[in-house]
Amino acid sequence: MKLNEFTIGQEFKTKSIELTKETIMKFAEEYDPQYMHVDEERAKQGRFNGIIASGIHTLAISFKLWIEEGKHGEDIIAGTELNHVKFLKPVYPGDSLYAVVKVLNKKANKSETGILTLLLSSYNEKDEKVFEGELSALVKR
C-alpha cells in the first residue's frame, strides 16, 4: 500500500506465531545472551520463574508478523524511526503472539514519498499486551 492508501486510525491484525523454548534460546544465544533467556536453571530461580523471550526477540517477531501481512509490499523504502518501545509483560515458551498495527500519522514529503507512523502492539494468546512501539517508515506516495 502506498502512503495515500493508509488512513489515520486504520487498524490491522496479524496472524499468530507460537514461540518455543528452543527458538527463544537460539535467538538469545546469538543476540541477547542474558541468563533469563539462555540458562534454564538460573532463570527458574529468577523473577520470571523460567526462560523468557528477549524483548528484542519480541520486537523482531512483532515486526515480522506485520511485514508478512504484505501491506507495505514494494512501496516501503526504509525504516526511519523506532520510538516509545515498551516491553510490558514477559513472553514465555508456548506463548502465541499476534500484532495489532494502528496508523498514527502520515506526512507527505516534497518528493514522491512520505513518512508513515504506526503503533505496533503485540499480544499473547490471553490478549494481554506484551509489547508496544511506534514505527516510522519512508513509503512511496
DOMARZA-463844 format. One record per residue: x, y negated, z of N, C-alpha, C in turn; residue in one letter; chain. Coordinates in nm, 3 decimals, decimal comma, m for minus. Layout:
<r n_xx="X" n_yy="Y" n_zz="Z" ca_xx="X" ca_yy="Y" ca_zz="Z" c_xx="X" c_yy="Y" c_zz="Z" resn="a" chain="A"/>
...
This chain:
<r n_xx="0,084" n_yy="0,119" n_zz="0,000" ca_xx="0,000" ca_yy="0,000" ca_zz="0,000" c_xx="0,088" c_yy="m0,124" c_zz="0,000" resn="m" chain="A"/>
<r n_xx="0,050" n_yy="m0,219" n_zz="m0,077" ca_xx="0,120" ca_yy="m0,347" ca_zz="m0,080" c_xx="0,072" c_yy="m0,433" c_zz="0,037" resn="k" chain="A"/>
<r n_xx="0,148" n_yy="m0,535" n_zz="0,069" ca_xx="0,117" ca_yy="m0,624" ca_zz="0,181" c_xx="m0,027" c_yy="m0,672" c_zz="0,176" resn="l" chain="A"/>
<r n_xx="m0,071" n_yy="m0,716" n_zz="0,059" ca_xx="m0,206" ca_yy="m0,773" ca_zz="0,047" c_xx="m0,318" c_yy="m0,670" c_zz="0,064" resn="n" chain="A"/>
<r n_xx="m0,286" n_yy="m0,542" n_zz="0,060" ca_xx="m0,387" ca_yy="m0,438" ca_zz="0,077" c_xx="m0,414" c_yy="m0,406" c_zz="0,225" resn="e" chain="A"/>
<r n_xx="m0,324" n_yy="m0,448" n_zz="0,313" ca_xx="m0,344" ca_yy="m0,429" ca_zz="0,456" c_xx="m0,428" c_yy="m0,545" c_zz="0,511" resn="f" chain="A"/>
<r n_xx="m0,509" n_yy="m0,517" n_zz="0,610" ca_xx="m0,587" ca_yy="m0,623" ca_zz="0,677" c_xx="m0,553" c_yy="m0,624" c_zz="0,825" resn="t" chain="A"/>
<r n_xx="m0,546" n_yy="m0,743" n_zz="0,881" ca_xx="m0,517" ca_yy="m0,756" ca_zz="1,023" c_xx="m0,627" c_yy="m0,688" c_zz="1,103" resn="i" chain="A"/>
<r n_xx="m0,586" n_yy="m0,606" n_zz="1,199" ca_xx="m0,680" ca_yy="m0,530" ca_zz="1,280" c_xx="m0,706" c_yy="m0,389" c_zz="1,227" resn="g" chain="A"/>
<r n_xx="m0,668" n_yy="m0,362" n_zz="1,104" ca_xx="m0,686" ca_yy="m0,230" ca_zz="1,044" c_xx="m0,607" c_yy="m0,126" c_zz="1,124" resn="q" chain="A"/>
<r n_xx="m0,666" n_yy="m0,007" n_zz="1,143" ca_xx="m0,600" ca_yy="0,099" ca_zz="1,218" c_xx="m0,594" c_yy="0,228" c_zz="1,138" resn="e" chain="A"/>
<r n_xx="m0,487" n_yy="0,303" n_zz="1,163" ca_xx="m0,467" ca_yy="0,433" ca_zz="1,101" c_xx="m0,429" c_yy="0,531" c_zz="1,211" resn="f" chain="A"/>
<r n_xx="m0,480" n_yy="0,654" n_zz="1,202" ca_xx="m0,443" ca_yy="0,760" ca_zz="1,295" c_xx="m0,372" c_yy="0,869" c_zz="1,218" resn="k" chain="A"/>
<r n_xx="m0,260" n_yy="0,916" n_zz="1,272" ca_xx="m0,180" ca_yy="1,017" ca_zz="1,204" c_xx="m0,219" c_yy="1,158" c_zz="1,247" resn="t" chain="A"/>
<r n_xx="m0,161" n_yy="1,254" n_zz="1,182" ca_xx="m0,173" ca_yy="1,394" ca_zz="1,225" c_xx="m0,093" c_yy="1,409" c_zz="1,355" resn="k" chain="A"/>
<r n_xx="m0,098" n_yy="1,527" n_zz="1,414" ca_xx="m0,023" ca_yy="1,557" ca_zz="1,536" c_xx="0,096" c_yy="1,645" c_zz="1,507" resn="s" chain="A"/>
<r n_xx="0,193" n_yy="1,641" n_zz="1,598" ca_xx="0,308" ca_yy="1,730" ca_zz="1,590" c_xx="0,339" c_yy="1,777" c_zz="1,732" resn="i" chain="A"/>
<r n_xx="0,366" n_yy="1,906" n_zz="1,747" ca_xx="0,398" ca_yy="1,962" ca_zz="1,878" c_xx="0,549" c_yy="1,963" c_zz="1,898" resn="e" chain="A"/>
<r n_xx="0,592" n_yy="1,923" n_zz="2,016" ca_xx="0,734" ca_yy="1,926" ca_zz="2,049" c_xx="0,765" c_yy="2,054" c_zz="2,126" resn="l" chain="A"/>
<r n_xx="0,871" n_yy="2,118" n_zz="2,089" ca_xx="0,916" ca_yy="2,237" ca_zz="2,160" c_xx="1,037" c_yy="2,202" c_zz="2,245" resn="t" chain="A"/>
<r n_xx="1,066" n_yy="2,286" n_zz="2,342" ca_xx="1,185" ca_yy="2,265" ca_zz="2,424" c_xx="1,310" c_yy="2,266" c_zz="2,337" resn="k" chain="A"/>
<r n_xx="1,311" n_yy="2,354" n_zz="2,239" ca_xx="1,427" ca_yy="2,365" ca_zz="2,151" c_xx="1,450" c_yy="2,237" c_zz="2,071" resn="e" chain="A"/>
<r n_xx="1,343" n_yy="2,180" n_zz="2,013" ca_xx="1,361" ca_yy="2,058" ca_zz="1,934" c_xx="1,399" c_yy="1,940" c_zz="2,023" resn="t" chain="A"/>
<r n_xx="1,342" n_yy="1,934" n_zz="2,143" ca_xx="1,376" ca_yy="1,827" ca_zz="2,237" c_xx="1,524" c_yy="1,834" c_zz="2,273" resn="i" chain="A"/>
<r n_xx="1,570" n_yy="1,954" n_zz="2,306" ca_xx="1,709" ca_yy="1,970" ca_zz="2,348" c_xx="1,806" c_yy="1,949" c_zz="2,232" resn="m" chain="A"/>
<r n_xx="1,769" n_yy="1,996" n_zz="2,114" ca_xx="1,857" ca_yy="1,980" ca_zz="1,998" c_xx="1,876" c_yy="1,832" c_zz="1,964" resn="k" chain="A"/>
<r n_xx="1,766" n_yy="1,757" n_zz="1,963" ca_xx="1,776" ca_yy="1,613" ca_zz="1,936" c_xx="1,864" c_yy="1,547" c_zz="2,042" resn="f" chain="A"/>
<r n_xx="1,837" n_yy="1,577" n_zz="2,169" ca_xx="1,909" ca_yy="1,513" ca_zz="2,279" c_xx="2,057" c_yy="1,548" c_zz="2,280" resn="a" chain="A"/>
<r n_xx="2,089" n_yy="1,672" n_zz="2,247" ca_xx="2,230" ca_yy="1,711" ca_zz="2,244" c_xx="2,309" c_yy="1,624" c_zz="2,147" resn="e" chain="A"/>
<r n_xx="2,246" n_yy="1,586" n_zz="2,039" ca_xx="2,316" ca_yy="1,504" ca_zz="1,939" c_xx="2,306" c_yy="1,355" c_zz="1,965" resn="e" chain="A"/>
<r n_xx="2,190" n_yy="1,306" n_zz="2,013" ca_xx="2,168" ca_yy="1,162" ca_zz="2,018" c_xx="2,147" c_yy="1,102" c_zz="2,157" resn="y" chain="A"/>
<r n_xx="2,113" n_yy="1,182" n_zz="2,257" ca_xx="2,087" ca_yy="1,128" ca_zz="2,391" c_xx="2,111" c_yy="1,238" c_zz="2,495" resn="d" chain="A"/>
<r n_xx="2,239" n_yy="1,278" n_zz="2,513" ca_xx="2,269" ca_yy="1,395" ca_zz="2,595" c_xx="2,265" c_yy="1,371" c_zz="2,746" resn="p" chain="A"/>
<r n_xx="2,157" n_yy="1,315" n_zz="2,793" ca_xx="2,140" ca_yy="1,297" ca_zz="2,937" c_xx="2,078" c_yy="1,424" c_zz="2,995" resn="q" chain="A"/>
<r n_xx="2,104" n_yy="1,448" n_zz="3,124" ca_xx="2,065" ca_yy="1,575" ca_zz="3,187" c_xx="1,916" c_yy="1,604" c_zz="3,176" resn="y" chain="A"/>
<r n_xx="1,830" n_yy="1,503" n_zz="3,184" ca_xx="1,685" ca_yy="1,529" ca_zz="3,182" c_xx="1,635" c_yy="1,578" c_zz="3,047" resn="m" chain="A"/>
<r n_xx="1,724" n_yy="1,571" n_zz="2,947" ca_xx="1,690" ca_yy="1,617" ca_zz="2,813" c_xx="1,761" c_yy="1,748" c_zz="2,775" resn="h" chain="A"/>
<r n_xx="1,872" n_yy="1,779" n_zz="2,841" ca_xx="1,954" ca_yy="1,893" ca_zz="2,796" c_xx="1,987" c_yy="1,997" c_zz="2,902" resn="v" chain="A"/>
<r n_xx="1,970" n_yy="1,966" n_zz="3,030" ca_xx="2,008" ca_yy="2,058" ca_zz="3,138" c_xx="1,883" c_yy="2,100" c_zz="3,215" resn="d" chain="A"/>
<r n_xx="1,831" n_yy="2,218" n_zz="3,183" ca_xx="1,705" ca_yy="2,264" ca_zz="3,242" c_xx="1,709" c_yy="2,270" c_zz="3,394" resn="e" chain="A"/>
<r n_xx="1,815" n_yy="2,326" n_zz="3,450" ca_xx="1,824" ca_yy="2,342" ca_zz="3,595" c_xx="1,826" c_yy="2,206" c_zz="3,665" resn="e" chain="A"/>
<r n_xx="1,908" n_yy="2,119" n_zz="3,618" ca_xx="1,916" ca_yy="1,985" ca_zz="3,678" c_xx="1,787" c_yy="1,907" c_zz="3,656" resn="r" chain="A"/>
<r n_xx="1,727" n_yy="1,921" n_zz="3,539" ca_xx="1,602" ca_yy="1,850" ca_zz="3,508" c_xx="1,489" c_yy="1,896" c_zz="3,600" resn="a" chain="A"/>
<r n_xx="1,487" n_yy="2,025" n_zz="3,637" ca_xx="1,384" ca_yy="2,077" ca_zz="3,728" c_xx="1,391" c_yy="2,010" c_zz="3,864" resn="k" chain="A"/>
<r n_xx="1,510" n_yy="1,969" n_zz="3,903" ca_xx="1,530" ca_yy="1,905" ca_zz="4,033" c_xx="1,509" c_yy="1,754" c_zz="4,027" resn="q" chain="A"/>
<r n_xx="1,491" n_yy="1,702" n_zz="3,910" ca_xx="1,478" ca_yy="1,558" ca_zz="3,893" c_xx="1,334" c_yy="1,508" c_zz="3,903" resn="g" chain="A"/>
<r n_xx="1,318" n_yy="1,385" n_zz="3,877" ca_xx="1,190" ca_yy="1,314" ca_zz="3,888" c_xx="1,077" c_yy="1,376" c_zz="3,805" resn="r" chain="A"/>
<r n_xx="1,111" n_yy="1,435" n_zz="3,690" ca_xx="1,009" ca_yy="1,483" ca_zz="3,596" c_xx="0,982" c_yy="1,633" c_zz="3,606" resn="f" chain="A"/>
<r n_xx="1,052" n_yy="1,701" n_zz="3,696" ca_xx="1,031" ca_yy="1,844" ca_zz="3,720" c_xx="1,054" c_yy="1,931" c_zz="3,598" resn="n" chain="A"/>
<r n_xx="1,141" n_yy="1,889" n_zz="3,511" ca_xx="1,172" ca_yy="1,968" ca_zz="3,393" c_xx="1,221" c_yy="1,882" c_zz="3,278" resn="g" chain="A"/>
<r n_xx="1,254" n_yy="1,949" n_zz="3,170" ca_xx="1,303" ca_yy="1,882" ca_zz="3,049" c_xx="1,196" c_yy="1,788" c_zz="2,994" resn="i" chain="A"/>
<r n_xx="1,238" n_yy="1,669" n_zz="2,954" ca_xx="1,150" ca_yy="1,575" ca_zz="2,882" c_xx="1,221" c_yy="1,528" c_zz="2,755" resn="i" chain="A"/>
<r n_xx="1,143" n_yy="1,482" n_zz="2,661" ca_xx="1,199" ca_yy="1,429" ca_zz="2,536" c_xx="1,263" c_yy="1,294" c_zz="2,562" resn="a" chain="A"/>
<r n_xx="1,368" n_yy="1,267" n_zz="2,492" ca_xx="1,430" ca_yy="1,135" ca_zz="2,493" c_xx="1,330" c_yy="1,033" c_zz="2,439" resn="s" chain="A"/>
<r n_xx="1,330" n_yy="0,914" n_zz="2,495" ca_xx="1,245" ca_yy="0,808" ca_zz="2,441" c_xx="1,276" c_yy="0,780" c_zz="2,295" resn="g" chain="A"/>
<r n_xx="1,404" n_yy="0,788" n_zz="2,260" ca_xx="1,445" ca_yy="0,765" ca_zz="2,122" c_xx="1,386" c_yy="0,873" c_zz="2,031" resn="i" chain="A"/>
<r n_xx="1,377" n_yy="0,995" n_zz="2,081" ca_xx="1,315" ca_yy="1,104" ca_zz="2,006" c_xx="1,166" c_yy="1,076" c_zz="1,987" resn="h" chain="A"/>
<r n_xx="1,100" n_yy="1,031" n_zz="2,092" ca_xx="0,957" ca_yy="0,997" ca_zz="2,084" c_xx="0,935" c_yy="0,887" c_zz="1,981" resn="t" chain="A"/>
<r n_xx="1,020" n_yy="0,785" n_zz="1,983" ca_xx="1,010" ca_yy="0,676" ca_zz="1,885" c_xx="1,028" c_yy="0,731" c_zz="1,744" resn="l" chain="A"/>
<r n_xx="1,129" n_yy="0,816" n_zz="1,725" ca_xx="1,157" ca_yy="0,871" ca_zz="1,591" c_xx="1,041" c_yy="0,955" c_zz="1,540" resn="a" chain="A"/>
<r n_xx="0,983" n_yy="1,037" n_zz="1,627" ca_xx="0,868" ca_yy="1,119" ca_zz="1,586" c_xx="0,750" c_yy="1,031" c_zz="1,551" resn="i" chain="A"/>
<r n_xx="0,726" n_yy="0,929" n_zz="1,631" ca_xx="0,615" ca_yy="0,837" ca_zz="1,606" c_xx="0,630" c_yy="0,771" c_zz="1,470" resn="s" chain="A"/>
<r n_xx="0,751" n_yy="0,726" n_zz="1,441" ca_xx="0,778" ca_yy="0,662" ca_zz="1,312" c_xx="0,761" c_yy="0,763" c_zz="1,198" resn="f" chain="A"/>
<r n_xx="0,811" n_yy="0,884" n_zz="1,218" ca_xx="0,798" ca_yy="0,990" ca_zz="1,117" c_xx="0,650" c_yy="1,016" c_zz="1,085" resn="k" chain="A"/>
<r n_xx="0,568" n_yy="1,027" n_zz="1,189" ca_xx="0,425" ca_yy="1,052" ca_zz="1,168" c_xx="0,362" c_yy="0,940" c_zz="1,086" resn="l" chain="A"/>
<r n_xx="0,400" n_yy="0,816" n_zz="1,115" ca_xx="0,347" ca_yy="0,702" ca_zz="1,040" c_xx="0,393" c_yy="0,707" c_zz="0,894" resn="w" chain="A"/>
<r n_xx="0,520" n_yy="0,728" n_zz="0,872" ca_xx="0,573" ca_yy="0,730" ca_zz="0,736" c_xx="0,510" c_yy="0,844" c_zz="0,655" resn="i" chain="A"/>
<r n_xx="0,488" n_yy="0,959" n_zz="0,718" ca_xx="0,427" ca_yy="1,071" ca_zz="0,647" c_xx="0,283" c_yy="1,044" c_zz="0,606" resn="e" chain="A"/>
<r n_xx="0,220" n_yy="0,944" n_zz="0,664" ca_xx="0,085" ca_yy="0,905" ca_zz="0,619" c_xx="0,090" c_yy="0,849" c_zz="0,477" resn="e" chain="A"/>
<r n_xx="0,205" n_yy="0,800" n_zz="0,435" ca_xx="0,224" ca_yy="0,754" ca_zz="0,298" c_xx="0,161" c_yy="0,619" c_zz="0,264" resn="g" chain="A"/>
<r n_xx="0,125" n_yy="0,543" n_zz="0,364" ca_xx="0,058" ca_yy="0,414" ca_zz="0,338" c_xx="0,152" c_yy="0,314" c_zz="0,272" resn="k" chain="A"/>
<r n_xx="0,279" n_yy="0,314" n_zz="0,312" ca_xx="0,376" ca_yy="0,222" ca_zz="0,251" c_xx="0,416" c_yy="0,268" c_zz="0,111" resn="h" chain="A"/>
<r n_xx="0,431" n_yy="0,398" n_zz="0,094" ca_xx="0,473" ca_yy="0,452" ca_zz="m0,034" c_xx="0,599" c_yy="0,385" c_zz="m0,084" resn="g" chain="A"/>
<r n_xx="0,598" n_yy="0,347" n_zz="m0,210" ca_xx="0,713" ca_yy="0,282" ca_zz="m0,273" c_xx="0,714" c_yy="0,131" c_zz="m0,247" resn="e" chain="A"/>
<r n_xx="0,615" n_yy="0,081" n_zz="m0,174" ca_xx="0,604" ca_yy="m0,064" ca_zz="m0,154" c_xx="0,686" c_yy="m0,116" c_zz="m0,038" resn="d" chain="A"/>
<r n_xx="0,737" n_yy="m0,028" n_zz="0,047" ca_xx="0,822" ca_yy="m0,072" ca_zz="0,157" c_xx="0,964" c_yy="m0,093" c_zz="0,105" resn="i" chain="A"/>
<r n_xx="1,027" n_yy="m0,199" n_zz="0,152" ca_xx="1,164" ca_yy="m0,229" ca_zz="0,110" c_xx="1,262" c_yy="m0,195" c_zz="0,222" resn="i" chain="A"/>
<r n_xx="1,232" n_yy="m0,243" n_zz="0,344" ca_xx="1,321" ca_yy="m0,217" ca_zz="0,458" c_xx="1,255" c_yy="m0,260" c_zz="0,587" resn="a" chain="A"/>
<r n_xx="1,293" n_yy="m0,195" n_zz="0,695" ca_xx="1,251" ca_yy="m0,240" ca_zz="0,826" c_xx="1,326" c_yy="m0,368" c_zz="0,861" resn="g" chain="A"/>
<r n_xx="1,263" n_yy="m0,455" n_zz="0,939" ca_xx="1,327" ca_yy="m0,581" ca_zz="0,976" c_xx="1,337" c_yy="m0,602" c_zz="1,126" resn="t" chain="A"/>
<r n_xx="1,243" n_yy="m0,550" n_zz="1,203" ca_xx="1,245" ca_yy="m0,570" ca_zz="1,348" c_xx="1,177" c_yy="m0,455" c_zz="1,419" resn="e" chain="A"/>
<r n_xx="1,217" n_yy="m0,437" n_zz="1,543" ca_xx="1,153" ca_yy="m0,344" ca_zz="1,636" c_xx="1,150" c_yy="m0,418" c_zz="1,769" resn="l" chain="A"/>
<r n_xx="1,030" n_yy="m0,447" n_zz="1,818" ca_xx="1,015" ca_yy="m0,528" ca_zz="1,939" c_xx="0,922" c_yy="m0,464" c_zz="2,039" resn="n" chain="A"/>
<r n_xx="0,936" n_yy="m0,506" n_zz="2,162" ca_xx="0,846" ca_yy="m0,468" ca_zz="2,270" c_xx="0,828" c_yy="m0,317" c_zz="2,281" resn="h" chain="A"/>
<r n_xx="0,939" n_yy="m0,244" n_zz="2,275" ca_xx="0,937" ca_yy="m0,099" ca_zz="2,283" c_xx="0,913" c_yy="m0,057" c_zz="2,428" resn="v" chain="A"/>
<r n_xx="0,814" n_yy="0,031" n_zz="2,448" ca_xx="0,780" ca_yy="0,077" ca_zz="2,582" c_xx="0,763" c_yy="0,229" c_zz="2,580" resn="k" chain="A"/>
<r n_xx="0,836" n_yy="0,295" n_zz="2,669" ca_xx="0,820" ca_yy="0,438" ca_zz="2,690" c_xx="0,733" c_yy="0,452" c_zz="2,815" resn="f" chain="A"/>
<r n_xx="0,607" n_yy="0,488" n_zz="2,798" ca_xx="0,507" ca_yy="0,475" ca_zz="2,903" c_xx="0,488" c_yy="0,600" c_zz="2,988" resn="l" chain="A"/>
<r n_xx="0,504" n_yy="0,717" n_zz="2,929" ca_xx="0,488" ca_yy="0,844" ca_zz="3,002" c_xx="0,590" c_yy="0,943" c_zz="2,944" resn="k" chain="A"/>
<r n_xx="0,635" n_yy="1,036" n_zz="3,028" ca_xx="0,727" ca_yy="1,137" ca_zz="2,975" c_xx="0,657" c_yy="1,230" c_zz="2,877" resn="p" chain="A"/>
<r n_xx="0,735" n_yy="1,279" n_zz="2,782" ca_xx="0,686" ca_yy="1,376" ca_zz="2,683" c_xx="0,756" c_yy="1,509" c_zz="2,713" resn="v" chain="A"/>
<r n_xx="0,675" n_yy="1,611" n_zz="2,736" ca_xx="0,724" ca_yy="1,743" ca_zz="2,777" c_xx="0,718" c_yy="1,843" c_zz="2,662" resn="y" chain="A"/>
<r n_xx="0,798" n_yy="1,949" n_zz="2,671" ca_xx="0,783" ca_yy="2,058" ca_zz="2,574" c_xx="0,638" c_yy="2,107" c_zz="2,574" resn="p" chain="A"/>
<r n_xx="0,584" n_yy="2,130" n_zz="2,456" ca_xx="0,445" ca_yy="2,173" ca_zz="2,442" c_xx="0,348" c_yy="2,059" c_zz="2,419" resn="g" chain="A"/>
<r n_xx="0,391" n_yy="1,935" n_zz="2,446" ca_xx="0,305" ca_yy="1,821" ca_zz="2,417" c_xx="0,289" c_yy="1,805" c_zz="2,266" resn="d" chain="A"/>
<r n_xx="0,170" n_yy="1,766" n_zz="2,224" ca_xx="0,144" ca_yy="1,732" ca_zz="2,084" c_xx="0,123" c_yy="1,582" c_zz="2,077" resn="s" chain="A"/>
<r n_xx="0,197" n_yy="1,518" n_zz="1,989" ca_xx="0,188" ca_yy="1,373" ca_zz="1,975" c_xx="0,121" c_yy="1,336" c_zz="1,844" resn="l" chain="A"/>
<r n_xx="0,044" n_yy="1,228" n_zz="1,850" ca_xx="m0,008" ca_yy="1,165" ca_zz="1,729" c_xx="0,009" c_yy="1,015" c_zz="1,748" resn="y" chain="A"/>
<r n_xx="0,005" n_yy="0,942" n_zz="1,639" ca_xx="0,025" ca_yy="0,797" ca_zz="1,644" c_xx="m0,098" c_yy="0,725" c_zz="1,593" resn="a" chain="A"/>
<r n_xx="m0,121" n_yy="0,608" n_zz="1,650" ca_xx="m0,221" ca_yy="0,514" ca_zz="1,601" c_xx="m0,145" c_yy="0,388" c_zz="1,563" resn="v" chain="A"/>
<r n_xx="m0,167" n_yy="0,343" n_zz="1,442" ca_xx="m0,095" ca_yy="0,227" ca_zz="1,389" c_xx="m0,196" c_yy="0,117" c_zz="1,360" resn="v" chain="A"/>
<r n_xx="m0,172" n_yy="0,001" n_zz="1,419" ca_xx="m0,262" ca_yy="m0,114" ca_zz="1,402" c_xx="m0,187" c_yy="m0,228" c_zz="1,335" resn="k" chain="A"/>
<r n_xx="m0,248" n_yy="m0,287" n_zz="1,234" ca_xx="m0,188" ca_yy="m0,401" ca_zz="1,165" c_xx="m0,205" c_yy="m0,525" c_zz="1,254" resn="v" chain="A"/>
<r n_xx="m0,093" n_yy="m0,583" n_zz="1,296" ca_xx="m0,097" ca_yy="m0,701" ca_zz="1,382" c_xx="m0,088" c_yy="m0,831" c_zz="1,303" resn="l" chain="A"/>
<r n_xx="m0,004" n_yy="m0,830" n_zz="1,199" ca_xx="0,019" ca_yy="m0,954" ca_zz="1,125" c_xx="0,076" c_yy="m0,922" c_zz="0,988" resn="n" chain="A"/>
<r n_xx="0,056" n_yy="m1,013" n_zz="0,896" ca_xx="0,120" ca_yy="m1,006" ca_zz="0,766" c_xx="0,147" c_yy="m1,148" c_zz="0,720" resn="k" chain="A"/>
<r n_xx="0,264" n_yy="m1,167" n_zz="0,664" ca_xx="0,304" ca_yy="m1,301" ca_zz="0,623" c_xx="0,378" c_yy="m1,291" c_zz="0,489" resn="k" chain="A"/>
<r n_xx="0,322" n_yy="m1,356" n_zz="0,388" ca_xx="0,383" ca_yy="m1,355" ca_zz="0,256" c_xx="0,506" c_yy="m1,446" c_zz="0,254" resn="a" chain="A"/>
<r n_xx="0,609" n_yy="m1,404" n_zz="0,182" ca_xx="0,728" ca_yy="m1,486" ca_zz="0,160" c_xx="0,712" c_yy="m1,559" c_zz="0,027" resn="n" chain="A"/>
<r n_xx="0,809" n_yy="m1,643" n_zz="m0,005" ca_xx="0,806" ca_yy="m1,714" ca_zz="m0,133" c_xx="0,827" c_yy="m1,619" c_zz="m0,250" resn="k" chain="A"/>
<r n_xx="0,898" n_yy="m1,511" n_zz="m0,227" ca_xx="0,921" ca_yy="m1,413" ca_zz="m0,333" c_xx="0,798" c_yy="m1,321" c_zz="m0,342" resn="s" chain="A"/>
<r n_xx="0,813" n_yy="m1,210" n_zz="m0,406" ca_xx="0,704" ca_yy="m1,114" ca_zz="m0,422" c_xx="0,698" c_yy="m1,014" c_zz="m0,306" resn="e" chain="A"/>
<r n_xx="0,740" n_yy="m1,061" n_zz="m0,188" ca_xx="0,743" ca_yy="m0,975" ca_zz="m0,069" c_xx="0,678" c_yy="m1,046" c_zz="0,048" resn="t" chain="A"/>
<r n_xx="0,667" n_yy="m0,974" n_zz="0,158" ca_xx="0,617" ca_yy="m1,032" ca_zz="0,281" c_xx="0,653" c_yy="m0,942" c_zz="0,398" resn="g" chain="A"/>
<r n_xx="0,626" n_yy="m0,990" n_zz="0,518" ca_xx="0,655" ca_yy="m0,914" ca_zz="0,640" c_xx="0,523" c_yy="m0,860" c_zz="0,696" resn="i" chain="A"/>
<r n_xx="0,519" n_yy="m0,731" n_zz="0,716" ca_xx="0,406" ca_yy="m0,662" ca_zz="0,776" c_xx="0,446" c_yy="m0,620" c_zz="0,917" resn="l" chain="A"/>
<r n_xx="0,367" n_yy="m0,660" n_zz="1,016" ca_xx="0,396" ca_yy="m0,624" ca_zz="1,155" c_xx="0,287" c_yy="m0,531" c_zz="1,205" resn="t" chain="A"/>
<r n_xx="0,331" n_yy="m0,419" n_zz="1,260" ca_xx="0,241" ca_yy="m0,314" ca_zz="1,306" c_xx="0,265" c_yy="m0,283" c_zz="1,453" resn="l" chain="A"/>
<r n_xx="0,161" n_yy="m0,242" n_zz="1,521" ca_xx="0,174" ca_yy="m0,187" ca_zz="1,655" c_xx="0,167" c_yy="m0,036" c_zz="1,642" resn="l" chain="A"/>
<r n_xx="0,274" n_yy="0,031" n_zz="1,677" ca_xx="0,283" ca_yy="0,176" ca_zz="1,669" c_xx="0,266" c_yy="0,231" c_zz="1,811" resn="l" chain="A"/>
<r n_xx="0,158" n_yy="0,305" n_zz="1,834" ca_xx="0,131" ca_yy="0,364" ca_zz="1,964" c_xx="0,121" c_yy="0,515" c_zz="1,948" resn="s" chain="A"/>
<r n_xx="0,180" n_yy="0,588" n_zz="2,041" ca_xx="0,175" ca_yy="0,734" ca_zz="2,035" c_xx="0,107" c_yy="0,789" c_zz="2,159" resn="s" chain="A"/>
<r n_xx="0,034" n_yy="0,896" n_zz="2,138" ca_xx="m0,046" ca_yy="0,959" ca_zz="2,243" c_xx="m0,018" c_yy="1,108" c_zz="2,247" resn="y" chain="A"/>
<r n_xx="m0,034" n_yy="1,166" n_zz="2,366" ca_xx="m0,023" ca_yy="1,311" ca_zz="2,377" c_xx="m0,161" c_yy="1,374" c_zz="2,356" resn="n" chain="A"/>
<r n_xx="m0,168" n_yy="1,506" n_zz="2,370" ca_xx="m0,293" ca_yy="1,577" ca_zz="2,344" c_xx="m0,403" c_yy="1,544" c_zz="2,445" resn="e" chain="A"/>
<r n_xx="m0,366" n_yy="1,480" n_zz="2,556" ca_xx="m0,465" ca_yy="1,436" ca_zz="2,656" c_xx="m0,511" c_yy="1,292" c_zz="2,628" resn="k" chain="A"/>
<r n_xx="m0,469" n_yy="1,238" n_zz="2,513" ca_xx="m0,499" ca_yy="1,100" ca_zz="2,473" c_xx="m0,439" c_yy="0,998" c_zz="2,569" resn="d" chain="A"/>
<r n_xx="m0,328" n_yy="1,034" n_zz="2,633" ca_xx="m0,253" ca_yy="0,941" ca_zz="2,718" c_xx="m0,147" c_yy="0,874" c_zz="2,632" resn="e" chain="A"/>
<r n_xx="m0,140" n_yy="0,742" n_zz="2,640" ca_xx="m0,040" ca_yy="0,669" ca_zz="2,561" c_xx="0,097" c_yy="0,695" c_zz="2,622" resn="k" chain="A"/>
<r n_xx="0,191" n_yy="0,740" n_zz="2,539" ca_xx="0,326" ca_yy="0,771" ca_zz="2,585" c_xx="0,430" c_yy="0,673" c_zz="2,532" resn="v" chain="A"/>
<r n_xx="0,398" n_yy="0,603" n_zz="2,424" ca_xx="0,494" ca_yy="0,512" ca_zz="2,360" c_xx="0,420" c_yy="0,400" c_zz="2,291" resn="f" chain="A"/>
<r n_xx="0,485" n_yy="0,283" n_zz="2,286" ca_xx="0,430" ca_yy="0,170" ca_zz="2,212" c_xx="0,544" c_yy="0,081" c_zz="2,167" resn="e" chain="A"/>
<r n_xx="0,533" n_yy="0,029" n_zz="2,047" ca_xx="0,634" ca_yy="m0,065" ca_zz="1,996" c_xx="0,583" c_yy="m0,137" c_zz="1,873" resn="g" chain="A"/>
<r n_xx="0,630" n_yy="m0,259" n_zz="1,854" ca_xx="0,595" ca_yy="m0,336" ca_zz="1,734" c_xx="0,703" c_yy="m0,317" c_zz="1,629" resn="e" chain="A"/>
<r n_xx="0,659" n_yy="m0,286" n_zz="1,508" ca_xx="0,749" ca_yy="m0,267" ca_zz="1,396" c_xx="0,718" c_yy="m0,370" c_zz="1,289" resn="l" chain="A"/>
<r n_xx="0,821" n_yy="m0,429" n_zz="1,233" ca_xx="0,802" ca_yy="m0,519" ca_zz="1,119" c_xx="0,885" c_yy="m0,467" c_zz="1,002" resn="s" chain="A"/>
<r n_xx="0,830" n_yy="m0,485" n_zz="0,882" ca_xx="0,898" ca_yy="m0,437" ca_zz="0,762" c_xx="0,875" c_yy="m0,534" c_zz="0,647" resn="a" chain="A"/>
<r n_xx="0,974" n_yy="m0,540" n_zz="0,560" ca_xx="0,965" ca_yy="m0,615" ca_zz="0,436" c_xx="0,891" c_yy="m0,526" c_zz="0,336" resn="l" chain="A"/>
<r n_xx="0,781" n_yy="m0,578" n_zz="0,282" ca_xx="0,693" ca_yy="m0,499" ca_zz="0,196" c_xx="0,662" c_yy="m0,580" c_zz="0,070" resn="v" chain="A"/>
<r n_xx="0,646" n_yy="m0,511" n_zz="m0,042" ca_xx="0,605" ca_yy="m0,578" ca_zz="m0,167" c_xx="0,463" c_yy="m0,631" c_zz="m0,152" resn="k" chain="A"/>
<r n_xx="0,436" n_yy="m0,744" n_zz="m0,219" ca_xx="0,302" ca_yy="m0,802" ca_zz="m0,215" c_xx="0,220" c_yy="m0,742" c_zz="m0,321" resn="r" chain="A"/>
